[in-house]
Amino acid sequence: MASIEFNNVVKRYGSGKKTNQVIHGVTAEVKDGEFVVIVGPSGCGKSTLLRMVAGLEEISGGTISIGGRVVNELEPARRDIAMVFQNYALYPHMSVFDNMAYGLKIKKVPEAEIRARVDKAAQILELGSFLQRKPRELSGGQRQRVAMGRAIVRQPQVFLFDEPLSNLDAKLRAQTRLEIEKLHRDLGITSLFVTHDQVEAMTLAERMIVMNAGRMEQFGTPEEVYHRPQTTFVASFIGSPPMNLLQKAPGIPEGRILGVRPEHLRAVGTDGWRMRVETIEMLGAERLVYGWLGGDAEGQGGEWAILRMHETEAPPELGQTLLVAPLEDRVHWFDAATGLRAEA
Amino acid sequence: MMVERRPVLDFVAHAVLIVGVCIIAFPVYLAFVASTQTAAQIASSHPMSLIPGDNVVHSYRLALWGGKVEGGGTIAPGWPMLWVSFVTAMVIAIGKIAISMLSAFAIVYFRFPFRGLVFWMIFITLMLPVEVRIGPTYEVVSNLKMLNSYAGLTVPLIASATATFLFRQFFLTVPDELAEAARIDGAGPMRFFKDILLPLSRTSMAALFVIQFIYGWNQYLWPLIVTTSEDMYPIVLGIKRAIFGEIYVEWNVVMATAILAMIPPALVVVLMQKWFVKGLVDTEK
């Protein structure tokens, strides 16, 4: 097992005037045995970062260390990592057993030990009865498990997951998520998991890296990221529906942004901001109320805001003007110029 | 696929197919019938009888082992020529597959200077058939003292832009992740080629083998130029020689030789048909 250290990691494509920099100096330390999720919108560089750890992309600047050893110049096979790909990348002509055993055969692990390791992985992943099948005879979920099995038998220091759940349907995704979590609890191997799905990120991560446009916006536990977002990007990216970011409502000083999550905005009897209701979505346990906050009686000049109501609360009517106020201790302040978290 | 029940269309379709089969099969049948008669029977009957005669054994024995005929001429034995043709076609087919697979592998999976240029040079040679460059090729082969040898018969025909291009297109459809997974598993480039690409290309290889075997077997112009000694003549040349330059053509033997010359390529097609079709239509990766 090992820690992973990113030290001012930079990735550039091309050279000279056509240089396109996609990672702008990421510095972070993933502790030994930790499960860290890298989350961000598509194109933010999260996969690139993972592929640099794997050795599939060259590192243009800075260093990446695994277990205290700088791996910049090491071939992927010598980094002691295992990777699970989005489309699983199983060898189509090999049986499940051979798929899992291939890396070990190349490493010249003795036949008996290969068999033992594969059998053990197959047992953990409940693949025992599929060992002689070809990948095309398996369902998506089973292929996914074979891909994980291939990673497990290598007994690596680090697991790398590149959006491994995105090809599964919703139900299977939730189930596999739990399996990955259990696997990590049982094996305790340092893991990096890339996803664009914040539910995956929040549920799986011990700590999570939120990335945007090639920069690390925040690195913290899901609790920290949710309760103390460090930038307006993190505030609006994590949480669904996104946090309301208000600038014009009464009481907000110049140059400041007030952030409040829809679930922390309340309809109150008196002494609140006016919010004209435009749309209501019924989600079952709760309602999402969309409308203009502030502005005149028609909502003109207001800011678009979302309010989350429990289904037991009486629903407002369309066109109605509510009085709303944030929960005192759930308010976030940001600097309007930099987007960074500021204290009130 | 269109699946419709229309008796009239069915009838028309079958009629067209039957006519097509007749047009293609009739000359083959004619050759077979001729090979079963005696030379005298063929020469004296106009038109030739379409009913097989009883001279089969004699015609085919002459075609295979050679010998004297009544007319006074000598027939050269056919089996050494069949052997030359077979070796030539095998070397060309296997050589083409080996070389073009490796060059396609280099072009698709490696980044080296002038990669694009190399690819386009190979691609451009697609437009030059053997006949166009036959003069300079002959010069080279002759300077290398490869006339009248298997090397002379095969080497100039082995390089193949078509096959390289075909394998390139196939390799481009193999997902990048497979190569990456193999790298993480510790497989070097040649190991990846051998363990992953080669097995995945089996059907394409089979299809190409069929095409290239027939291409090699049917070579006429090039062997005509590079072979002058009789023991290096392929069967196609043998047939030609049995027709031209003889005072009295033993048509039954010529036709028997033609039928014999048809068998190996036909066998290759029949035996590899399943793979061949799979290789041309298979999209499952």
Interface residues (C-beta under 8 A of the other chain):
Chain A: A54 G55 L56 E75 P76 A77 R78 I81 A82 M83 F85 Q86 N87 A89 L90 Y91 P92 H93 Y102 G103 I106 K107 R136 R150
Chain B: P175 E177 L178 E180 A181 A182 R183 I184 D185 G186 A187 R191 D195 I196 P199 L200 E284 K285
